[in-house]
């Protein structure tokens, strides 16, 4: 199956982004051998900084397999940014609209054509106080089980130290010079779910399998033990606003969604 050509727009984006990345940051990249040389595949990445898509894209660009991100449709209306997103083949996500399913169909089509589609399964920057991955949304599992394409987990750390998630002061902390760490792991084994009806339970279990693989990789990158539970932002918010508030905000990986 064919791979997506890098093309003019991706090369232009690289010309713009790579010099400041190389100047301002150190790099620690691992696992590029797990990125398939040919054929369609999916990458599933943790999200803890507004900068980390650029850090991850830099890593993957250097493998020769450029990713197609699912990006908010509003970004495609930003002057020049929208042109770059369209030119590099990124996939607009229309949330809570009649066009919401179009991103899912486009992702399946891209993988079936031999391209790479990159997912941030959490759907937003992590809300975990320790910046571990949260419970993921099931879109990555649905695309993976429909296409049976390899799912490559990717963990990254370091961009969040320069551009913290949800920083109240919006401060950028470039100095001392940070190290952008990106590690790709071997494909997640989802074969146990092949051929099953894609009901909510199957999709949730497959998603949690992917999220656990990302979390284990991130634990290696951070040199820390894997947390016993994934952060559940919905439950934490409900507990904060429910009777008496609440403190437990993590949920066991075997619990329902």
Secondary structure, DSSP 4 states (H G I P E B T S, - for coil): ------HHHHHHHHHHHHHHHHHHEEEEEE-GGGS-SSS-EEEEE----TTHHHHHHHHHHTTT--EEEEEEGGGGGSTTHHHHHHHTT-EEE-TTSTTHHHHHHHHHHHHHTT-EEEE-TTSSS---TT---BPPPTHHHHHHHHH--EEEEEEEESHHHHS-TT-TT------SPEEEEEEEEEEP--GGGTTS---HHHHHHHHHHHHHHHHHHHHHHHTSPPPSEEE-HHHHHHHHHSTT-----EEETTS--
